[in-house]
Amino acid sequence: MSAHQTTTPVQRVPREQALSYDMVAGDPVLVVRPGEIFEVETEDVFNNIIRDETPITPETLGSAFDRLEFNPCAGPIVVEGARAGDTLAVHIHDIEVAEQGFTALLQMWGPWKDSASYPECRGPVTKVIKHLPGPSGTTSDGTGVYNERVSWALRPHIGTIGTAPLRSVQSGSDSLLGQGAYGGNMDSRDICKGHTVYLPIAN
């Protein structure tokens, strides 16, 4: 880099500003240019409440459970020049996960919620997963450790991503639910480093 060259700082949404629970148009937390690289930092599905292997219950989650405040998102992020009817291409350059995550069974939640045949799968049970850095020095290419016998290569992906319609009118426009025309809580492992997601902009 020559003495006359400068670099533009990468814009960033810090986790304390990434607390939106609805994919609906509103005041932007960030405005970016087409092709501009930016960073987003978010909490996990339960807002970093779960730090150990305490079973997850409504009492554990507290007021967040009552308000259904799960899957916090960063947004809206406005792309200059984007218009209704356009297709937005979002390229994912990298994803780094926290030093730990967890897997859990919640009492009466999920596919085994009322299974009399497999009562051990009804929960509540919580297991912390350690995330170790990989060759890059980050958890982008690190290792997930379940215990001393079970580990695997981390492949971080974005669980919830989408564009913001003018109002919540369908499943997927609320980040707590499933998929809709504009994205949502998709939990697709293909929404990962090196991939591009194409999303419609709402009319």
N, C-alpha and C positions, 0 to 999 in steps of 0.2 A: 504494500500500500504506500503510495507516495504521500508526501507531506501535505499535498493539496486535496487529497481524497478524504472524505468523511463518511461515516456510517450513520444511518438513521436508527435511533433506538427502536427496538421492537416493542410495539404496544402490547399491553398485558392487562388481563382482567384478573385481579387477585381474588382469592377464595372468599374473602369477606364481602365481595360484591357479586359473587356467583351464588345467589340464594333465591333464584326464581323457580317457582313450582308450577308454572303454567307456560305453555308455548303459545303466547298470544302477543300481538303487536303492542308495544308500549314505548316508554322513553328508553332510548338506547344506552347501554353501558359502555359502548365502544363504536366508533365509526372508522371504517377501513376503506382503502382503495382496492379496486380489482387487482388481484395478484399479490397484495400485501401480505406478508407473513406476520401473524400475531400469536400471542400465547394466552391460554386460558387455564386457570387453576380452579379446581372444584373440590368439594368434599365428596365422601363416598355416599352410598345410597342412604345411610342413616345419619348423615351429617356429623360423622366422626364421634358419635355417641358410644359406639362399641369399641372398646380398647382392650378388652380381655375376654375370657370365655364364659362370662356371665350369660345365662340363657336369655334370649331375646323375647320379651313379653311386652304387652301394652304399658306395663308399669316401668319397665326398663327404658322404653323410648319416651315416656312422659308426654308432654304437651305436643311433641312432634307427631305422635301417633294420633292424637285427637284431631289435629289439623291436617293429617295426611301429608305431612311435609317430608316426602322422600324424593330421591333422585334430584337433588338441587342442580340447577342449570345456570350457565352464564349467558345472559342475554336480556333483551335482544341485542344483536350486533348488526349494525347497518353497513351494507356494502354500497358505496357511492355509485350511483348510476343504475343500480338494480331496480327493475320495474316489475309490476304484477304481470304474470304471464311468462317471464323469463325463467330460465333454468340456471340455478346456482351450482357451480362446481366447487366443492370444498376438498382441497388436497390436504391429507394428514401427513405432516412431515415427521412427527415423532410423538410418542406418548410415554411418559414416565409415571409409574405408579408409586404410591407411598411405601414406606418401609414394611408395612404389614397390611393385610386385608383379613377377611374372614369368610367362612362358609357357615351356613346355619339352617336348621330346621325350626320353623316357628309353629307353635301349637295351633292346629286347625287352619293352617295356611298351606297353599300349594297342592300338588297332585295327591299327596298322601293324607290330606287333612282329616278324612273320615274313614281311613282304612282300618278295619278291625283285624285284617289278616296280617298287617305289618305294624303293630303298635309302636315298635322301636323307631319307626320312621315318622312319627307324628310330632316329635319335638316336645318342648324346646331344647335344642342342643346348639352350642356355638363352638366353632373351632377356629382359632387364629392361624392364619397362613403367613409365614415370614417371607419377605421379598428381599432377595440378595442381589447386589449389583452384578452386572455381567461384564463382558470385555470392554464395553464403552465406558465403564465406571458408573453407570446408572442402571436403574431397573427397567429401562427400555428393552434390554436384551438379557435380563437377569434370570434368576431362578426362584421358583416358588417352593417353599419347604413346608410340608405338612407335618412330618416328624422325621426322626433319624433314618427311617427306611423309605419314605416316599417323598419324592421331589420331582419337579418338571421344569422345562423351559417356559418362562413367562412369554405370553404373546398378548400384550395389552391391547384392548379395543375400546372404542367409545360406545357406551351403552345407550345413551340418549342424545339424539341430535336431530335437528329439523329446522324448518323455516316457520315463521310465526304468522298465522292467519290473524285477521282482524278481531276474531272472537272465538271462544271455545265452542265449537259446533259439532265436534266429532271426536271419537276415540282417536288418540294420538296427538290432538292439540293440547291435551293435558299430559304433562311429562310423567305422571304417575301410571298411566295406562299403557295400552299397547301401541300398535302402529296405525297411522292414518295416512292421508294423501300427502302430508307435508313432513313425514318422518315420525318421530316420537321415541318411545322407549323400545328400541328395536333389538338391543342385545345381540347384534350380529358380529361374529368374530372377524368378518371381512372388512369391518369399518376400523381399519388399523393402519399402522405406519406404512407409508408408501402407496396407499390406495386413495382413490378419489371418489367422493360421494356426490351424486347429482340429485338435487332437490328442487322441486318446483316452487316458485314464489307465488303466493296466494293472489287470486284476483279479488 
